[in-house]
Amino acid sequence: MLVFEKVSASIAGVSVLREIDVHLKAGSIAAVVGRNGAGKTTLLRLVMGFVKARAGRLTFDETNLADLAPQMRTRLGIGYAPEDRAMFPTFSVEENLKFPCEVMHMQRSEVARRLEEVLVIVPELKSMLARSGSALSGGQGKMAALGRALMAGTRLVMLDEPFQGLAPVLAGQYAESLRRLRGIRPEICLVITESNRGLLRDIPDMTWTLERGALTADARAA
């Protein structure tokens, strides 16, 4: 599904990712663990097209992502929840959730179907739908960002530091949502980054450590 072939990337002339060589399959849940500044966010932004590869090849279902503008990658079924949530403050939560689908000019019936499914996966969002994006707490914003990523991401969903800063109750709810996601969409590929390995619990199938720009698989993943 998602294949990195010797992919390297730099920011402002500084090498951040070095020869990343990974193949992520449909239905897998992969965690990327590393300290702050290790390049975890850069890795996800590379997939979204916000950062360009300096070398190597990045493909999604054999489509070379270098040939696609960022907005076209969402049409492949890729969803992304950034660490800072990035909710539109003047939109309601429901409008924030629907926004990626509307940008893709999706039929209303399909948008409604996806929203219904997302509310099953993340039921905590039901009571937030009418609120503005600016009225959410940090934890609620992360739940909303997950829902928005799921509205667009039917095949690949990437979550950047989703558990960081969450209160224990919300962290438990978030983890339960990911388990429901796997039950409802077993074919989806999920990529989660975290600085603290312990926050991931038993969610990932495989865990990679990102250090000095290189990805190393845990023994269990290998």
Backbone torsions as a table, in degrees:
resi	resn	phi	psi	omega
1	MET	NA	-72.6	-179.9
2	LEU	-108.7	118.9	-173.6
3	VAL	-126.7	121.5	171.3
4	PHE	-98.9	124.8	177.2
5	GLU	-119.2	99.0	178.2
6	LYS	51.7	46.5	-175.9
7	VAL	-85.0	130.0	175.9
8	SER	-126.2	149.7	179.6
9	ALA	-147.8	150.3	179.4
10	SER	-129.8	154.3	173.3
11	ILE	-128.3	123.9	-179.1
12	ALA	53.2	38.7	177.2
13	GLY	81.4	-1.7	179.7
14	VAL	-100.8	126.6	179.8
15	SER	-68.1	124.3	-178.0
16	VAL	-111.0	-41.6	179.0
17	LEU	-120.8	134.7	-175.3
18	ARG	-125.9	110.2	173.2
19	GLU	48.2	54.8	176.4
20	ILE	-69.6	127.5	-175.2
21	ASP	-133.7	92.2	-172.6
22	VAL	-141.9	145.0	174.7
23	HIS	-124.8	113.7	179.0
24	LEU	-103.8	129.3	-174.8
25	LYS	-99.9	159.0	174.7
26	ALA	-59.0	140.1	178.4
27	GLY	84.7	-0.2	-178.7
28	SER	-95.1	153.7	173.7
29	ILE	-121.5	110.4	-175.9
30	ALA	-112.2	135.1	176.3
31	ALA	-109.5	139.6	174.6
32	VAL	-117.7	114.5	-174.6
33	VAL	-110.8	138.1	178.0
34	GLY	-176.1	160.2	-179.5
35	ARG	-66.1	166.2	175.4
36	ASN	-61.3	133.3	-178.7
37	GLY	87.6	3.1	-177.7
38	ALA	-74.6	-20.5	-179.9
39	GLY	115.4	11.6	-178.0
40	LYS	-62.3	-47.5	179.5
41	THR	-64.2	-39.9	178.1
42	THR	-59.1	-38.7	179.3
43	LEU	-59.9	-45.2	-179.7
44	LEU	-71.4	-39.9	179.6
45	ARG	-66.7	-27.4	175.2
46	LEU	-63.7	-43.4	178.7
47	VAL	-64.3	-38.1	-179.0
48	MET	-77.1	-14.0	179.1
49	GLY	93.0	8.5	178.7
50	PHE	-84.0	-15.5	174.3
51	VAL	-129.2	138.6	-179.7
52	LYS	-97.5	143.4	176.2
53	ALA	-72.6	139.4	176.1
54	ARG	-84.2	-29.3	-179.4
55	ALA	-156.6	161.2	177.9
56	GLY	91.8	-172.5	-175.0
57	ARG	-137.7	134.4	179.6
58	LEU	-124.1	119.6	-177.1
59	THR	-127.0	151.4	175.2
60	PHE	-128.9	113.6	-173.5
61	ASP	51.1	45.1	176.8
62	GLU	68.1	7.7	173.2
63	THR	-91.2	126.1	178.6
64	ASN	-72.0	111.4	-175.9
65	LEU	-66.9	-21.2	178.3
66	ALA	-62.8	-21.8	-179.1
67	ASP	-85.0	-6.0	-173.8
68	LEU	-113.9	135.7	172.5
69	ALA	-67.6	155.2	-178.6
70	PRO	-51.2	-43.3	-176.5
71	GLN	-67.3	-21.4	179.3
72	MET	-80.7	-20.7	-177.9
73	ARG	-70.2	-31.7	176.8
74	THR	-60.9	-33.4	-179.4
75	ARG	-66.5	-15.9	176.5
76	LEU	-81.0	-5.4	-178.4
77	GLY	95.5	28.6	-179.9
78	ILE	-102.6	126.2	177.3
79	GLY	-116.5	149.2	-174.0
80	TYR	-141.9	127.1	174.8
81	ALA	-113.4	103.1	-178.7
82	PRO	-69.8	160.8	-177.8
83	GLU	-59.9	-36.1	-176.3
84	ASP	-87.4	6.6	175.1
85	ARG	73.4	-48.0	175.8
86	ALA	55.2	49.5	173.7
87	MET	-78.8	141.4	173.7
88	PHE	-74.4	116.5	-172.0
89	PRO	-67.3	-26.8	-178.1
90	THR	-90.3	-5.0	176.3
91	PHE	-92.3	150.5	169.0
92	SER	-71.8	166.8	177.5
93	VAL	-60.9	-41.1	178.7
94	GLU	-60.9	-42.2	178.2
95	GLU	-65.2	-37.4	176.2
96	ASN	-62.5	-41.8	-179.3
97	LEU	-64.8	-41.2	-175.4
98	LYS	-79.5	-18.0	-170.4
99	PHE	-54.2	-48.4	-179.1
100	PRO	-58.9	-38.2	-179.6
101	CYS	-68.6	-37.9	-179.8
102	GLU	-70.1	-35.3	175.5
103	VAL	-61.7	-33.6	178.6
104	MET	-83.3	3.0	179.2
105	HIS	57.9	42.4	179.9
106	MET	-75.3	147.4	178.3
107	GLN	-62.2	144.7	-177.0
108	ARG	-58.3	-36.8	-178.9
109	SER	-64.3	-37.1	178.7
110	GLU	-72.1	-38.1	177.0
111	VAL	-61.7	-44.6	179.5
112	ALA	-63.3	-39.3	179.1
113	ARG	-64.4	-43.6	179.9
114	ARG	-66.2	-40.3	179.5
115	LEU	-63.0	-42.2	179.0
116	GLU	-59.9	-42.3	-179.7
117	GLU	-68.0	-41.1	179.4
118	VAL	-62.3	-36.7	-179.9
119	LEU	-71.0	-21.4	172.5
120	VAL	-75.9	-40.4	-178.9
121	ILE	-71.1	-41.1	-179.2
122	VAL	-123.5	74.8	-174.0
123	PRO	-63.6	-21.3	179.2
124	GLU	-62.2	-19.2	-178.2
125	LEU	-74.7	-19.9	-176.1
126	LYS	-56.5	-43.9	-177.7
127	SER	-77.3	-7.5	-178.0
128	MET	-101.5	-8.3	-168.5
129	LEU	-54.5	-37.8	-176.1
130	ALA	-85.5	-11.2	-179.4
131	ARG	-71.7	156.5	174.4
132	SER	-80.4	156.9	179.4
133	GLY	-61.1	-24.6	-178.8
134	SER	-81.8	-9.7	-175.5
135	ALA	-95.0	5.5	-176.5
136	LEU	-92.7	146.0	171.2
137	SER	-73.5	172.1	179.4
138	GLY	-59.3	-44.0	179.5
139	GLY	-66.8	-41.8	177.7
140	GLN	-64.1	-36.2	177.5
141	GLY	-62.8	-36.5	178.6
142	LYS	-68.9	-36.7	176.3
143	MET	-64.5	-41.5	179.0
144	ALA	-66.0	-38.9	178.6
145	ALA	-64.6	-36.5	175.1
146	LEU	-61.9	-47.3	179.4
147	GLY	-59.9	-42.6	179.6
148	ARG	-64.5	-41.0	178.1
149	ALA	-62.2	-36.7	-179.8
150	LEU	-72.7	-26.1	176.9
151	MET	-64.4	-37.5	-179.5
152	ALA	-93.1	-37.3	-171.8
153	GLY	-86.5	93.3	177.3
154	THR	-93.5	-15.5	-176.4
155	ARG	-123.3	-36.4	179.9
156	LEU	-139.5	129.4	176.5
157	VAL	-127.3	130.1	-179.3
158	MET	-117.6	127.1	-176.1
159	LEU	-120.3	119.9	-176.3
160	ASP	-97.8	111.5	178.7
161	GLU	50.3	51.4	-174.2
162	PRO	-66.3	-30.2	-175.6
163	PHE	-92.7	-9.7	-176.2
164	GLN	-63.9	121.2	177.0
165	GLY	84.3	-0.8	179.9
166	LEU	-77.8	137.9	172.4
167	ALA	-64.4	153.9	-176.4
168	PRO	-52.8	-40.3	-179.1
169	VAL	-64.4	-46.8	179.9
170	LEU	-66.7	-36.8	177.7
171	ALA	-61.4	-40.2	177.4
172	GLY	-65.4	-40.7	178.1
173	GLN	-65.3	-39.6	179.8
174	TYR	-63.5	-45.8	179.3
175	ALA	-62.0	-39.2	177.9
176	GLU	-64.8	-36.4	177.4
177	SER	-62.3	-40.1	179.2
178	LEU	-67.0	-34.8	176.7
179	ARG	-68.7	-40.0	176.6
180	ARG	-64.5	-38.8	178.3
181	LEU	-56.7	-44.6	-178.8
182	ARG	-64.9	-34.9	178.8
183	GLY	-71.5	-37.3	-176.5
184	ILE	-84.8	-36.8	179.6
185	ARG	-124.6	72.0	-174.8
186	PRO	-64.0	-19.0	-177.3
187	GLU	-86.3	-7.0	-175.0
188	ILE	-73.9	145.1	173.9
189	CYS	-99.7	129.6	-176.1
190	LEU	-120.6	128.1	177.9
191	VAL	-119.6	123.2	-177.5
192	ILE	-122.0	130.3	172.9
193	THR	-105.0	145.9	175.7
194	GLU	-154.5	148.4	172.9
195	SER	-83.3	-33.9	-177.3
196	ASN	-105.5	108.0	-178.7
197	ARG	-57.6	-34.7	-176.6
198	GLY	-63.9	-24.1	-179.2
199	LEU	-71.3	-18.7	-175.4
200	LEU	-78.4	-17.9	-178.4
201	ARG	54.5	-131.1	-178.0
202	ASP	-106.1	22.1	-173.0
203	ILE	-70.3	-50.0	-173.4
204	PRO	-75.2	149.8	171.4
205	ASP	-80.5	-32.2	-177.7
206	MET	-142.2	148.3	-179.2
207	THR	-129.5	133.7	178.0
208	TRP	-117.4	143.1	175.2
209	THR	-104.7	127.8	177.8
210	LEU	-103.5	114.1	-178.0
211	GLU	-143.6	130.7	-179.0
212	ARG	53.6	35.8	175.0
213	GLY	82.6	-2.4	-177.3
214	ALA	-114.2	143.3	177.6
215	LEU	-97.5	130.9	177.1
216	THR	-126.4	128.9	-179.5
217	ALA	-78.4	140.9	171.1
218	ASP	-62.8	157.4	-179.2
219	ALA	-58.5	-38.2	-179.1
220	ARG	-66.4	-37.9	179.3
221	ALA	-66.7	-40.8	-179.6
222	ALA	-64.2	NA	NA
